[in-house]
Amino acid sequence: MKQIFTFIAVLFSVTTFAAPAPKTAKISISNSDRSMMQVKIDGKMYNLNNTFVMDNIRTGNHSITIYKTENAGFRKKTAVIYNSSMYVSPAQLINIDINRTGKVVVKTTTDKYDRDNRNDWNDRNDRNDRNDHYGRH
């Protein structure tokens, strides 16, 4: 009887440690604008230089606000250039790009989508391009 309980305990501990760790989301913000930028994520303010990366984002709704500060004579003018609330799913990568004119472009990708769908689709198209057009002009 003790052997059975010991075997179950060992089996349980092995399966617990063998389970894959859940993948976490990431927010990456790149800034090509020369102005002073700040980003506010879930109420916490961060200075934004050229690149800002936040790892281990929890799944759920998050608010992101980006502020641009420009010198206007002796004063500083701060304006909101991006304000959004978005749902972040597990293993999602959110890329926010700010170009030189201050335009904000948001791209979201999911690791599973990239690995499973897009790469397979590209591989199939590469194979089709090599095989289907053989002998055609």
WOBELMO-V179446 format. One record per residue. NEAR is the number of other C-alpha atoms within 10 Angstrom. Layout:
near
NEAR
NEAR
This chain:
near
6
7
8
9
10
11
12
12
11
12
11
12
11
11
10
10
9
9
8
8
7
8
13
16
21
20
18
16
21
17
20
15
17
14
17
15
22
18
21
16
17
12
11
8
14
13
14
20
16
13
13
15
12
12
11
12
18
14
14
10
12
15
13
17
17
22
20
19
15
15
11
9
7
6
8
10
11
15
12
13
15
18
13
10
12
11
10
21
18
18
20
21
20
19
17
19
19
21
14
12
10
16
12
16
12
12
10
13
14
15
15
12
12
11
10
10
12
12
12
12
11
11
12
11
13
11
11
12
11
9
10
10
9
9
6
5
4
